[in-house]
Amino acid sequence: MVEKLAIHGGPKVKATPFGSGKRFGEAELKELREAIEQDTLFYHYGQKVKQFLQKFNEMYGVKYSVATSSGTAAIHVALGAAGVTAGDEVITSPITDQGTVIGILYQNAIPVFADVLPNTYNLDPASVEACITERTKAIVVVHLAGNPCDMDAIMTIARKYGLKVIEDCAQSYLSMYKGKLVGTFGDYGCFSTNDFKHISTGDGGMVTVNSGDDEDYAVVHAFADKNYQRFDHIVARDIHHIAPNYRMTELQGAVGIAQLDKLPWICEKRRDYGTMLIDGLTGIPGVYPPQITDGGTSSFWFFLFRLDMKMLNGTVDEFVAALNAEGISSVRGYIPQPVYMQPLFQKKEAYPGTHYPFSLSEVSYEEGICPEAERILKSSVRFGISEFYTESDIEDIIASIRKVAAYFMTAGVTKS
Ligand SMILES: *Cc1c(COP(=O)(O)O)cnc(C)c1O
């Protein structure tokens, strides 16, 4: 006997509110007060951005990193420092935030989308290698939803073809791959502190300089600050190329210091809850939980799982509606379609009235270029995880999915 779904008037599984909590408190206020009392909010004169980066560097075991105004900015800075320029191709994932491709296009480089793996939703190294041309300059890997990419395979390809590797870690704080933190494998690791990420400074970002090299650091630092070279009391304006102003303010740095203290706990909670969810969803007919990359751990920014459309009697949208009615707020997919399906790519018009820089390359954005990514976005369900949830919240999520899946598996439901 299948239980009556809440959407059909049955009792909701999630009858109690989810655990909640405050992200900001006295620790952030203390840092902000100190920032104000400095009587400067400029990163180069104050101490807060410096302290924030020092703490972040210690946590990540890197010598240098640079603060930016957003995660998008961090990726643009890394691309600029990597020497990505007009006409270069940059291989990346079609399942990501817009912030991954903005910097590529602002450098007048051409995004090339490699396909992803069906169960990790991360770049498929074989597809990455197949996308390489004479124009390829860099790979921007995205550790989606906290799940690390297969960095051994990616780095092997990068070395073989002499490509730069930039890691988009906006969703993957403190995720590990084979005992090492993601963000420290490639040339640069890019992070976001926008208000939706594991930690928030309102907006902001960081770029790790993984070479630890002084000159490399100087290039990254300058690229986030108009290509001015600010060191100690000297400001050199030896400008050879354009660079944006993506500076972080002392207010963001101050909040970031306090937020970093909370980061290990936040990631640990999310890792535990994500692991519980994978265990709890494993074996439910028609439901495929995500697979964490071999040798990796995830800090689960969100939770995305797939449905087997052949086994289901109904649509993914109907499944999502039923899950919402049970009290689990969820949506289909992550983004509606792969990034390349946006009009920007379909019309090859990043800048109004011109096909530049696409006109420099043979790249194709036709539907079907990344079939796995297209299938994932059509057949997946996403819901948020919070570090403030309780174990019983996670049990309720599992029970809700189990209940809805059982209903959609029954032959009595008409396939629409
Ligand atoms: C959030 C995010 C970005 C962009 O970060 P912003 O701080 O919003 O600019 C880039 N890539 C991924 C994967 C993200 O999730």
Ligand as a Chemical Component Dictionary entry (heavy atoms), coordinates in Angstrom:
data_LIG
# 
_chem_comp.id                   LIG 
_chem_comp.type                 NON-POLYMER 
_chem_comp.pdbx_formal_charge   0 
_chem_comp.three_letter_code    LIG 
# 
loop_
_chem_comp_atom.comp_id 
_chem_comp_atom.atom_id 
_chem_comp_atom.alt_atom_id 
_chem_comp_atom.type_symbol 
_chem_comp_atom.charge 
_chem_comp_atom.model_Cartn_x 
_chem_comp_atom.model_Cartn_y 
_chem_comp_atom.model_Cartn_z 
_chem_comp_atom.pdbx_ordinal 
LIG C1 C1 C 0 28.764 31.740 -6.809 1  
LIG C2 C2 C 0 29.565 31.181 -7.880 2  
LIG C3 C3 C 0 30.405 31.977 -8.681 3  
LIG C4 C4 C 0 30.405 33.469 -8.637 4  
LIG O1 O1 O 0 30.562 34.024 -7.391 5  
LIG P1 P1 P 0 30.041 35.531 -7.133 6  
LIG O2 O2 O 0 30.674 35.875 -5.841 7  
LIG O3 O3 O 0 28.545 35.451 -7.059 8  
LIG O4 O4 O 0 30.506 36.373 -8.235 9  
LIG C5 C5 C 0 31.217 31.363 -9.605 10 
LIG N1 N1 N 0 31.200 30.044 -9.777 11 
LIG C6 C6 C 0 30.394 29.240 -9.064 12 
LIG C7 C7 C 0 30.445 27.773 -9.309 13 
LIG C8 C8 C 0 29.538 29.785 -8.103 14 
LIG O5 O5 O 0 28.734 28.984 -7.409 15 
# 
loop_
_chem_comp_bond.comp_id 
_chem_comp_bond.atom_id_1 
_chem_comp_bond.atom_id_2 
_chem_comp_bond.value_order 
_chem_comp_bond.pdbx_ordinal 
LIG C1 C2 SING 1  
LIG C2 C3 SING 2  
LIG C2 C8 DOUB 3  
LIG C3 C4 SING 4  
LIG C3 C5 DOUB 5  
LIG C4 O1 SING 6  
LIG O1 P1 SING 7  
LIG P1 O2 DOUB 8  
LIG P1 O3 SING 9  
LIG P1 O4 SING 10 
LIG C5 N1 SING 11 
LIG N1 C6 DOUB 12 
LIG C6 C7 SING 13 
LIG C6 C8 SING 14 
LIG C8 O5 SING 15 
# 
